[in-house]
Amino acid sequence: MNEFFKNATQINVEGATLPFYKFSEDGVEYIGFDSRKCVPPEPMVNALVALNLIADSKSKVMMINHHYPVALIPKIEQNYDITHEKLEGEEVKVIISLKEGASAQTLDTNVKCGG
């Protein structure tokens, strides 16, 4: 099991291309995934799929990625707060939650790599 999700339950999520996990910590429900071994646009697709599961401020997404997801941020920053913690090398742990007063919305997961 992944080191970041060792106390979590693996869940099946429609549209996800890798394992998703669910766990609670300090009254917050987390949906998490590890996209460090993925190539674009897979990390962004999975982040958008996860964000579509967030209904309120008591839920957050934890994304473990091979680098800070710069292409994702402009797509979500209006309605979501994003924090991150550097891990080893360029790897990061990104936590995404609804901004205070923002409403959950359905995000388009049909993205293409702009490279």
MMTF fields as JSON, N, C-alpha, C and O atoms, coordinates in Angstrom:
{
  "mmtfVersion": "1.0.0",
  "mmtfProducer": "UNKNOWN",
  "numBonds": 459,
  "numAtoms": 460,
  "numGroups": 115,
  "numChains": 1,
  "numModels": 1,
  "chainsPerModel": [1],
  "groupsPerChain": [115],
  "chainIdList": ["A"],
  "bondAtomList": [4, 2, 8, 6, 12, 10, 16, 14, 20, 18, 24, 22, 28, 26, 32, 30, 36, 34, 40, 38, 44, 42, 48, 46, 52, 50, 56, 54, 60, 58, 64, 62, 68, 66, 72, 70, 76, 74, 80, 78, 84, 82, 88, 86, 92, 90, 96, 94, 100, 98, 104, 102, 108, 106, 112, 110, 116, 114, 120, 118, 124, 122, 128, 126, 132, 130, 136, 134, 140, 138, 144, 142, 148, 146, 152, 150, 156, 154, 160, 158, 164, 162, 168, 166, 172, 170, 176, 174, 180, 178, 184, 182, 188, 186, 192, 190, 196, 194, 200, 198, 204, 202, 208, 206, 212, 210, 216, 214, 220, 218, 224, 222, 228, 226, 232, 230, 236, 234, 240, 238, 244, 242, 248, 246, 252, 250, 256, 254, 260, 258, 264, 262, 268, 266, 272, 270, 276, 274, 280, 278, 284, 282, 288, 286, 292, 290, 296, 294, 300, 298, 304, 302, 308, 306, 312, 310, 316, 314, 320, 318, 324, 322, 328, 326, 332, 330, 336, 334, 340, 338, 344, 342, 348, 346, 352, 350, 356, 354, 360, 358, 364, 362, 368, 366, 372, 370, 376, 374, 380, 378, 384, 382, 388, 386, 392, 390, 396, 394, 400, 398, 404, 402, 408, 406, 412, 410, 416, 414, 420, 418, 424, 422, 428, 426, 432, 430, 436, 434, 440, 438, 444, 442, 448, 446, 452, 450, 456, 454],
  "bondOrderList": [1, 1, 1, 1, 1, 1, 1, 1, 1, 1, 1, 1, 1, 1, 1, 1, 1, 1, 1, 1, 1, 1, 1, 1, 1, 1, 1, 1, 1, 1, 1, 1, 1, 1, 1, 1, 1, 1, 1, 1, 1, 1, 1, 1, 1, 1, 1, 1, 1, 1, 1, 1, 1, 1, 1, 1, 1, 1, 1, 1, 1, 1, 1, 1, 1, 1, 1, 1, 1, 1, 1, 1, 1, 1, 1, 1, 1, 1, 1, 1, 1, 1, 1, 1, 1, 1, 1, 1, 1, 1, 1, 1, 1, 1, 1, 1, 1, 1, 1, 1, 1, 1, 1, 1, 1, 1, 1, 1, 1, 1, 1, 1, 1, 1],
  "groupList": [{"groupName": "MET", "atomNameList": ["N", "CA", "C", "O"], "elementList": ["N", "C", "C", "O"], "formalChargeList": [0, 0, 0, 0], "bondAtomList": [1, 0, 2, 1, 3, 2], "bondOrderList": [1, 1, 2], "singleLetterCode": "M", "chemCompType": "L-PEPTIDE LINKING"}, {"groupName": "ASN", "atomNameList": ["N", "CA", "C", "O"], "elementList": ["N", "C", "C", "O"], "formalChargeList": [0, 0, 0, 0], "bondAtomList": [1, 0, 2, 1, 3, 2], "bondOrderList": [1, 1, 2], "singleLetterCode": "N", "chemCompType": "L-PEPTIDE LINKING"}, {"groupName": "GLU", "atomNameList": ["N", "CA", "C", "O"], "elementList": ["N", "C", "C", "O"], "formalChargeList": [0, 0, 0, 0], "bondAtomList": [1, 0, 2, 1, 3, 2], "bondOrderList": [1, 1, 2], "singleLetterCode": "E", "chemCompType": "L-PEPTIDE LINKING"}, {"groupName": "PHE", "atomNameList": ["N", "CA", "C", "O"], "elementList": ["N", "C", "C", "O"], "formalChargeList": [0, 0, 0, 0], "bondAtomList": [1, 0, 2, 1, 3, 2], "bondOrderList": [1, 1, 2], "singleLetterCode": "F", "chemCompType": "L-PEPTIDE LINKING"}, {"groupName": "LYS", "atomNameList": ["N", "CA", "C", "O"], "elementList": ["N", "C", "C", "O"], "formalChargeList": [0, 0, 0, 0], "bondAtomList": [1, 0, 2, 1, 3, 2], "bondOrderList": [1, 1, 2], "singleLetterCode": "K", "chemCompType": "L-PEPTIDE LINKING"}, {"groupName": "ALA", "atomNameList": ["N", "CA", "C", "O"], "elementList": ["N", "C", "C", "O"], "formalChargeList": [0, 0, 0, 0], "bondAtomList": [1, 0, 2, 1, 3, 2], "bondOrderList": [1, 1, 2], "singleLetterCode": "A", "chemCompType": "L-PEPTIDE LINKING"}, {"groupName": "THR", "atomNameList": ["N", "CA", "C", "O"], "elementList": ["N", "C", "C", "O"], "formalChargeList": [0, 0, 0, 0], "bondAtomList": [1, 0, 2, 1, 3, 2], "bondOrderList": [1, 1, 2], "singleLetterCode": "T", "chemCompType": "L-PEPTIDE LINKING"}, {"groupName": "GLN", "atomNameList": ["N", "CA", "C", "O"], "elementList": ["N", "C", "C", "O"], "formalChargeList": [0, 0, 0, 0], "bondAtomList": [1, 0, 2, 1, 3, 2], "bondOrderList": [1, 1, 2], "singleLetterCode": "Q", "chemCompType": "L-PEPTIDE LINKING"}, {"groupName": "ILE", "atomNameList": ["N", "CA", "C", "O"], "elementList": ["N", "C", "C", "O"], "formalChargeList": [0, 0, 0, 0], "bondAtomList": [1, 0, 2, 1, 3, 2], "bondOrderList": [1, 1, 2], "singleLetterCode": "I", "chemCompType": "L-PEPTIDE LINKING"}, {"groupName": "VAL", "atomNameList": ["N", "CA", "C", "O"], "elementList": ["N", "C", "C", "O"], "formalChargeList": [0, 0, 0, 0], "bondAtomList": [1, 0, 2, 1, 3, 2], "bondOrderList": [1, 1, 2], "singleLetterCode": "V", "chemCompType": "L-PEPTIDE LINKING"}, {"groupName": "GLY", "atomNameList": ["N", "CA", "C", "O"], "elementList": ["N", "C", "C", "O"], "formalChargeList": [0, 0, 0, 0], "bondAtomList": [1, 0, 2, 1, 3, 2], "bondOrderList": [1, 1, 2], "singleLetterCode": "G", "chemCompType": "PEPTIDE LINKING"}, {"groupName": "LEU", "atomNameList": ["N", "CA", "C", "O"], "elementList": ["N", "C", "C", "O"], "formalChargeList": [0, 0, 0, 0], "bondAtomList": [1, 0, 2, 1, 3, 2], "bondOrderList": [1, 1, 2], "singleLetterCode": "L", "chemCompType": "L-PEPTIDE LINKING"}, {"groupName": "PRO", "atomNameList": ["N", "CA", "C", "O"], "elementList": ["N", "C", "C", "O"], "formalChargeList": [0, 0, 0, 0], "bondAtomList": [1, 0, 2, 1, 3, 2], "bondOrderList": [1, 1, 2], "singleLetterCode": "P", "chemCompType": "L-PEPTIDE LINKING"}, {"groupName": "TYR", "atomNameList": ["N", "CA", "C", "O"], "elementList": ["N", "C", "C", "O"], "formalChargeList": [0, 0, 0, 0], "bondAtomList": [1, 0, 2, 1, 3, 2], "bondOrderList": [1, 1, 2], "singleLetterCode": "Y", "chemCompType": "L-PEPTIDE LINKING"}, {"groupName": "SER", "atomNameList": ["N", "CA", "C", "O"], "elementList": ["N", "C", "C", "O"], "formalChargeList": [0, 0, 0, 0], "bondAtomList": [1, 0, 2, 1, 3, 2], "bondOrderList": [1, 1, 2], "singleLetterCode": "S", "chemCompType": "L-PEPTIDE LINKING"}, {"groupName": "ASP", "atomNameList": ["N", "CA", "C", "O"], "elementList": ["N", "C", "C", "O"], "formalChargeList": [0, 0, 0, 0], "bondAtomList": [1, 0, 2, 1, 3, 2], "bondOrderList": [1, 1, 2], "singleLetterCode": "D", "chemCompType": "L-PEPTIDE LINKING"}, {"groupName": "ARG", "atomNameList": ["N", "CA", "C", "O"], "elementList": ["N", "C", "C", "O"], "formalChargeList": [0, 0, 0, 0], "bondAtomList": [1, 0, 2, 1, 3, 2], "bondOrderList": [1, 1, 2], "singleLetterCode": "R", "chemCompType": "L-PEPTIDE LINKING"}, {"groupName": "CYS", "atomNameList": ["N", "CA", "C", "O"], "elementList": ["N", "C", "C", "O"], "formalChargeList": [0, 0, 0, 0], "bondAtomList": [1, 0, 2, 1, 3, 2], "bondOrderList": [1, 1, 2], "singleLetterCode": "C", "chemCompType": "L-PEPTIDE LINKING"}, {"groupName": "HIS", "atomNameList": ["N", "CA", "C", "O"], "elementList": ["N", "C", "C", "O"], "formalChargeList": [0, 0, 0, 0], "bondAtomList": [1, 0, 2, 1, 3, 2], "bondOrderList": [1, 1, 2], "singleLetterCode": "H", "chemCompType": "L-PEPTIDE LINKING"}],
  "groupTypeList": [0, 1, 2, 3, 3, 4, 1, 5, 6, 7, 8, 1, 9, 2, 10, 5, 6, 11, 12, 3, 13, 4, 3, 14, 2, 15, 10, 9, 2, 13, 8, 10, 3, 15, 14, 16, 4, 17, 9, 12, 12, 2, 12, 0, 9, 1, 5, 11, 9, 5, 11, 1, 11, 8, 5, 15, 14, 4, 14, 4, 9, 0, 0, 8, 1, 18, 18, 13, 12, 9, 5, 11, 8, 12, 4, 8, 2, 7, 1, 13, 15, 8, 6, 18, 2, 4, 11, 2, 10, 2, 2, 9, 4, 9, 8, 8, 14, 11, 4, 2, 10, 5, 14, 5, 7, 6, 11, 15, 6, 1, 9, 4, 17, 10, 10],
  "groupIdList": [1, 2, 3, 4, 5, 6, 7, 8, 9, 10, 11, 12, 13, 14, 15, 16, 17, 18, 19, 20, 21, 22, 23, 24, 25, 26, 27, 28, 29, 30, 31, 32, 33, 34, 35, 36, 37, 38, 39, 40, 41, 42, 43, 44, 45, 46, 47, 48, 49, 50, 51, 52, 53, 54, 55, 56, 57, 58, 59, 60, 61, 62, 63, 64, 65, 66, 67, 68, 69, 70, 71, 72, 73, 74, 75, 76, 77, 78, 79, 80, 81, 82, 83, 84, 85, 86, 87, 88, 89, 90, 91, 92, 93, 94, 95, 96, 97, 98, 99, 100, 101, 102, 103, 104, 105, 106, 107, 108, 109, 110, 111, 112, 113, 114, 115],
  "secStructList": [7, 7, 4, 4, 4, 6, 6, 1, 3, 3, 3, 7, 7, 6, 6, 7, 1, 1, 7, 3, 3, 3, 3, 3, 3, 6, 6, 3, 3, 3, 3, 3, 3, 3, 7, 6, 6, 7, 7, 6, 6, 2, 2, 2, 2, 2, 2, 2, 2, 2, 2, 6, 6, 7, 7, 1, 6, 6, 3, 3, 3, 3, 3, 3, 3, 1, 1, 7, 7, 6, 6, 6, 2, 2, 2, 2, 6, 6, 6, 3, 3, 3, 3, 3, 3, 3, 7, 1, 6, 6, 7, 3, 3, 3, 3, 3, 3, 3, 7, 6, 6, 7, 7, 7, 7, 7, 7, 7, 7, 7, 7, 7, 7, 7, 7],
  "xCoordList": [0.842, 0.0, 0.886, 1.993, 0.386, 1.079, 1.33, 0.439, 2.529, 2.893, 1.979, 1.789, 1.416, 0.554, -0.865, -1.613, -1.226, -2.603, -2.664, -3.573, -1.694, -1.623, -2.804, -3.13, -3.454, -4.623, -5.922, -6.95, -5.863, -7.027, -7.684, -7.109, -8.882, -9.621, -9.564, -9.858, -9.188, -9.188, -10.622, -11.43, -10.942, -12.294, -12.234, -11.234, -13.311, -13.44, -14.149, -15.219, -13.558, -14.127, -14.213, -13.213, -15.413, -15.616, -14.792, -14.824, -14.064, -13.254, -11.818, -10.969, -11.527, -10.154, -9.312, -9.805, -8.032, -7.145, -6.108, -5.205, -6.247, -5.354, -6.113, -7.222, -5.552, -6.279, -6.558, -5.704, -7.755, -8.161, -8.347, -8.687, -8.125, -8.225, -9.075, -9.158, -9.706, -10.542, -10.132, -9.947, -9.993, -9.681, -10.129, -10.364, -10.245, -10.635, -9.491, -8.769, -9.336, -8.306, -8.781, -9.071, -8.862, -9.285, -10.624, -10.791, -11.578, -12.912, -13.045, -14.096, -11.994, -12.01, -11.932, -11.12, -12.782, -12.754, -11.829, -11.994, -10.867, -9.931, -10.179, -10.464, -10.066, -10.009, -8.599, -8.2, -7.841, -6.458, -6.047, -6.667, -4.977, -4.4, -2.939, -2.51, -2.188, -0.759, -0.508, -0.587, -0.205, 0.0, 1.468, 1.769, 2.376, 3.801, 4.324, 5.248, 3.766, 4.273, 3.468, 3.685, 2.548, 1.694, 2.303, 3.149, 1.858, 2.266, 1.041, -0.09, 1.268, 0.145, -0.666, -0.108, -1.961, -2.744, -3.322, -4.215, -2.831, -3.416, -3.492, -4.528, -2.448, -2.581, -3.724, -4.47, -3.856, -4.927, -6.3, -7.228, -6.428, -7.705, -8.119, -9.268, -7.197, -7.528, -7.836, -8.706, -7.14, -7.437, -8.855, -9.586, -9.248, -10.59, -11.651, -12.709, -11.365, -12.287, -12.459, -13.582, -11.353, -11.411, -12.173, -12.98, -11.923, -12.613, -14.118, -14.889, -14.536, -15.971, -16.631, -17.858, -15.83, -16.362, -16.487, -17.091, -15.93, -15.928, -17.247, -17.595, -17.965, -19.278, -19.293, -20.155, -18.334, -18.367, -16.99, -16.019, -16.921, -15.635, -15.102, -13.981, -15.874, -15.417, -14.74, -14.407, -14.539, -13.893, -12.741, -12.824, -11.655, -10.478, -9.883, -10.11, -9.125, -8.402, -6.927, -6.37, -6.296, -4.856, -4.268, -4.562, -3.436, -2.798, -1.297, -0.656, -0.742, 0.701, 1.17, 0.753, 2.041, 2.406, 3.916, 4.63, 4.377, 5.808, 6.324, 7.536, 5.444, 5.811, 4.544, 3.435, 4.715, 3.565, 2.729, 3.274, 1.415, 0.565, 0.179, -0.966, 1.134, 0.918, -0.211, -0.886, -0.441, -1.525, -2.904, -3.892, -2.975, -4.249, -4.721, -5.916, -3.812, -4.163, -5.076, -6.085, -4.79, -5.688, -7.108, -8.054, -7.261, -8.584, -9.442, -10.668, -8.795, -9.561, -9.418, -10.21, -8.442, -8.105, -9.218, -9.196, -10.174, -11.264, -12.135, -12.605, -12.35, -13.249, -12.572, -13.217, -11.275, -10.596, -9.341, -8.622, -9.094, -7.84, -6.854, -7.21, -5.622, -4.591, -3.382, -2.841, -2.967, -1.727, -0.856, -1.354, 0.444, 1.312, 2.504, 2.916, 3.026, 4.205, 5.207, 4.868, 6.433, 7.475, 7.847, 7.951, 8.041, 8.48, 9.903, 10.694, 10.221, 11.568, 11.726, 10.85, 12.828, 13.069, 12.01, 11.764, 11.392, 10.324, 8.938, 7.952, 8.86, 7.564, 6.877, 7.526, 5.531, 4.743, 3.497, 2.979, 3.042, 1.729, 0.87, 1.174, -0.191, -1.077, -2.411, -2.989, -2.889, -4.192, -5.109, -4.769, -6.266, -7.215, -8.547, -9.052, -9.112, -10.403, -11.22, -10.674, -12.52, -13.398, -13.083, -12.849, -13.079, -12.909, -14.156, -15.25, -13.988, -15.126, -16.123, -15.763, -17.373, -18.44, -18.595, -19.571, -17.659, -17.758, -18.647, -18.755, -19.273, -20.119, -19.399, -18.647, -19.646, -19.087, -19.691, -20.864, -18.894, -19.358, -18.792, -17.809, -19.407, -18.905, -17.853, -18.124, -16.666, -15.553, -15.426, -15.63, -15.088, -14.91, -13.629, -12.544, -13.73, -12.558, -12.005, -11.046, -12.602, -12.152, -11.107, -11.395, -9.892, -8.818, -7.771, -7.584, -7.107, -6.038, -4.76, -4.796, -3.654, -2.36, -2.105, -2.225, -1.749, -1.555, -0.16, 0.143, 0.711, 2.094, 2.258, 3.384],
  "yCoordList": [-1.184, 0.0, 1.245, 1.239, 2.284, 3.561, 4.157, 4.134, 4.689, 5.25, 6.386, 6.574, 7.14, 8.262, 7.821, 8.569, 6.639, 6.171, 4.85, 4.05, 4.615, 3.331, 3.082, 1.924, 4.121, 3.945, 4.266, 4.514, 4.258, 4.623, 3.384, 2.296, 3.57, 2.531, 2.824, 3.94, 1.826, 2.022, 2.028, 1.197, 2.969, 3.076, 3.066, 3.458, 2.616, 2.649, 3.93, 4.237, 4.675, 5.945, 5.94, 5.74, 6.162, 6.207, 7.341, 8.474, 7.025, 8.014, 8.078, 8.668, 7.483, 7.488, 6.477, 5.428, 6.807, 5.908, 5.264, 4.568, 5.502, 4.899, 4.738, 5.257, 4.036, 3.808, 5.113, 5.995, 5.207, 6.32, 5.786, 4.618, 6.636, 6.256, 7.27, 8.437, 6.798, 7.662, 7.449, 6.319, 8.57, 8.487, 9.763, 10.784, 9.694, 10.852, 11.235, 10.38, 12.541, 13.051, 14.39, 15.312, 14.501, 15.732, 16.251, 17.454, 15.343, 15.735, 16.075, 16.543, 15.846, 16.13, 14.811, 13.944, 14.669, 13.499, 13.796, 14.808, 12.93, 13.094, 12.052, 10.888, 12.492, 11.612, 11.808, 12.937, 10.726, 10.876, 9.916, 8.876, 10.302, 9.452, 9.833, 10.925, 8.913, 9.112, 9.048, 7.981, 10.205, 10.27, 10.494, 10.955, 10.169, 10.395, 9.649, 10.129, 8.497, 7.705, 7.926, 7.236, 8.873, 9.144, 10.222, 11.004, 10.248, 11.297, 12.146, 11.661, 13.411, 14.3, 13.704, 13.077, 13.903, 14.701, 13.899, 14.382, 12.679, 11.787, 12.385, 12.227, 13.068, 13.662, 14.679, 14.705, 15.514, 16.514, 15.855, 16.249, 14.867, 14.16, 13.578, 13.733, 12.911, 12.312, 13.37, 13.159, 14.505, 15.587, 16.109, 16.346, 16.288, 16.778, 15.753, 16.114, 14.483, 13.42, 13.484, 13.415, 13.614, 13.683, 14.92, 14.84, 16.054, 17.283, 17.191, 17.837, 16.406, 16.21, 15.436, 15.387, 14.831, 14.109, 15.006, 14.603, 16.201, 17.123, 17.888, 18.601, 17.727, 18.358, 19.598, 20.462, 19.696, 20.812, 21.023, 20.366, 21.937, 22.287, 21.201, 21.321, 20.151, 19.058, 17.957, 16.9, 18.206, 17.243, 17.918, 19.089, 17.159, 17.682, 16.606, 15.413, 17.043, 16.133, 16.195, 17.275, 15.025, 14.937, 14.298, 13.149, 15.07, 14.622, 14.507, 15.487, 13.335, 13.147, 13.118, 12.256, 14.066, 14.197, 14.349, 14.672, 14.113, 14.185, 15.624, 15.836, 16.604, 18.026, 18.835, 18.307, 20.105, 20.969, 21.061, 21.325, 20.848, 20.76, 22.144, 22.576, 22.819, 24.195, 24.317, 25.346, 23.317, 23.397, 23.252, 23.755, 22.58, 22.378, 23.643, 23.939, 24.377, 25.486, 26.517, 26.872, 27.024, 28.024, 27.511, 28.299, 26.211, 25.626, 25.592, 25.517, 25.649, 25.449, 26.569, 26.629, 27.455, 28.399, 29.375, 29.933, 29.593, 30.513, 29.979, 30.75, 28.673, 28.081, 27.194, 26.738, 26.946, 26.018, 26.639, 27.39, 26.306, 26.659, 25.531, 24.355, 25.894, 24.916, 25.173, 26.278, 24.15, 24.232, 23.064, 22.067, 23.196, 22.081, 21.998, 22.969, 20.804, 20.499, 19.79, 18.811, 20.281, 19.631, 18.31, 18.198, 17.325, 16.017, 15.82, 16.763, 14.642, 14.349, 14.861, 14.636, 15.542, 16.058, 17.074, 18.037, 16.853, 17.742, 17.297, 17.996, 16.159, 15.614, 16.512, 17.166, 16.527, 17.36, 16.629, 15.722, 17.058, 16.657, 17.909, 18.92, 17.85, 18.99, 18.698, 17.624, 19.677, 19.562, 20.618, 21.799, 20.169, 21.056, 20.979, 19.894, 22.161, 22.221, 23.375, 24.309, 23.302, 24.39, 25.656, 25.606, 26.795, 28.069, 28.358, 27.91, 29.105, 29.482, 30.234, 31.181, 29.806, 30.434, 29.905, 30.235, 29.099, 28.532, 27.3, 26.608, 27.043, 25.865, 24.819, 25.142, 23.573, 22.487, 22.546, 22.883, 22.22, 22.223, 21.016, 20.428, 20.643, 19.53, 20.063, 20.956, 19.513, 19.929, 18.976, 17.771, 19.515, 18.721, 17.91, 18.483, 16.608, 15.743, 15.329, 14.562, 15.829, 15.494, 16.516, 17.406, 16.377, 17.326, 16.673, 15.456, 17.525, 17.057, 17.78, 18.881, 17.17, 17.769, 18.879, 18.672, 20.063, 21.21, 21.328, 22.336, 20.35, 20.41, 20.346, 20.386],
  "zCoordList": [0.0, 0.0, 0.0, 0.538, -0.6, -0.7, 0.68, 1.53, 0.917, 2.22, 2.674, 3.875, 1.745, 2.097, 2.446, 3.076, 2.047, 2.238, 3.002, 2.782, 3.904, 4.598, 5.529, 5.79, 6.038, 6.909, 6.189, 6.818, 4.869, 4.066, 3.464, 3.459, 2.966, 2.269, 0.78, 0.35, -0.004, -1.449, -1.944, -1.53, -2.837, -3.38, -4.903, -5.504, -5.505, -6.963, -7.35, -6.826, -8.261, -8.695, -10.215, -10.904, -10.727, -12.165, -12.779, -12.299, -13.833, -14.523, -14.035, -14.703, -12.882, -12.351, -13.121, -13.536, -13.306, -14.03, -13.119, -13.582, -11.821, -10.83, -9.523, -9.398, -8.548, -7.298, -6.539, -6.45, -6.006, -5.155, -3.741, -3.553, -2.756, -1.351, -0.611, -0.992, 0.461, 1.298, 2.747, 3.199, 3.473, 4.892, 5.581, 4.934, 6.899, 7.708, 8.617, 9.131, 8.809, 9.704, 10.264, 9.502, 11.58, 12.254, 11.739, 11.542, 11.52, 11.093, 9.619, 9.183, 8.851, 7.415, 6.656, 6.979, 5.646, 4.764, 3.594, 2.912, 3.359, 2.255, 1.174, 1.458, -0.06, -1.222, -1.759, -2.043, -1.903, -2.32, -3.408, -3.629, -4.082, -5.115, -5.305, -4.932, -5.889, -6.127, -7.626, -8.234, -8.217, -9.668, -10.038, -11.138, -9.124, -9.383, -10.6, -11.257, -10.919, -12.042, -13.318, -14.314, -13.297, -14.447, -15.339, -14.906, -16.586, -17.52, -17.87, -17.821, -18.222, -18.582, -19.736, -20.636, -19.7, -18.753, -17.598, -16.901, -17.38, -16.373, -14.965, -14.319, -14.445, -13.109, -13.028, -12.049, -14.065, -14.055, -14.15, -13.444, -15.008, -15.139, -13.798, -13.385, -13.111, -11.818, -10.766, -9.921, -10.802, -9.864, -10.093, -9.132, -11.345, -11.644, -11.249, -10.735, -11.49, -11.058, -9.539, -9.039, -8.807, -7.342, -6.877, -5.952, -7.509, -7.101, -7.324, -6.614, -8.291, -8.513, -7.373, -7.29, -6.495, -5.334, -4.101, -3.107, -4.153, -3.012, -2.974, -3.915, -1.88, -1.772, -0.895, -1.056, 0.045, 0.992, 1.612, 1.235, 2.555, 3.174, 4.109, 4.603, 4.362, 5.217, 4.408, 4.945, 3.126, 2.236, 1.513, 1.144, 1.312, 0.623, -0.269, -0.066, -1.248, -2.132, -1.771, -1.578, -1.681, -1.49, -2.744, -3.077, -3.425, -4.653, -4.399, -4.018, -4.604, -4.535, -5.99, -6.764, -6.36, -7.77, -7.933, -6.984, -9.136, -9.43, -9.492, -9.451, -9.59, -9.52, -9.255, -9.333, -8.944, -8.688, -9.966, -11.038, -9.869, -11.057, -11.625, -11.492, -12.247, -12.718, -13.728, -13.755, -14.554, -15.54, -14.9, -15.435, -13.776, -13.082, -12.364, -12.358, -11.77, -10.881, -11.536, -10.927, -12.745, -13.338, -13.572, -13.604, -13.732, -13.967, -12.701, -12.782, -11.53, -10.29, -9.267, -8.327, -9.411, -8.339, -7.971, -6.874, -8.841, -8.516, -7.379, -6.542, -7.347, -6.356, -5.319, -4.375, -5.49, -4.596, -3.999, -4.658, -2.728, -2.065, -2.315, -2.239, -2.613, -2.91, -2.02, -1.997, -1.293, -0.523, -0.963, -1.486, -0.747, -1.114, -0.179, 0.455, -0.128, 0.69, -0.208, -0.872, -0.227, -1.021, -0.373, 0.849, -1.214, -0.759, -1.283, -1.293, -1.705, -2.21, -3.645, -4.479, -3.937, -5.284, -5.671, -4.945, -6.809, -7.3, -6.826, -7.059, -6.175, -5.769, -4.747, -3.93, -4.814, -3.916, -3.431, -4.084, -2.265, -1.75, -1.845, -1.213, -2.625, -2.851, -2.162, -2.33, -1.381, -0.735, -1.361, -1.421, -1.821, -2.496, -1.764, -1.476, -1.466, -0.776, -1.336, -1.923, -1.151, -1.581, -0.798, 0.41, -1.493, -0.81, 0.012, -0.331, 1.094, 1.922, 1.053, 0.355, 1.102, 0.335, -1.083, -1.757, -1.546, -2.895, -2.876, -1.863, -3.997, -4.133, -4.971, -5.89, -4.636, -5.429, -6.815, -6.98, -7.801, -9.181, -9.894, -9.445, -11.002, -11.785, -12.743, -13.546, -12.654, -13.508, -14.683, -14.538, -15.846, -17.05, -16.953, -16.848, -16.987, -16.869, -18.235, -18.313, -19.292, -20.64, -21.082, -21.882, -20.553, -20.854, -21.742, -21.748, -22.48, -23.357, -22.986, -22.436, -23.282, -23.003, -24.019, -25.226, -23.509, -24.382, -24.942, -25.58, -24.74, -25.163, -26.607, -27.103]
}
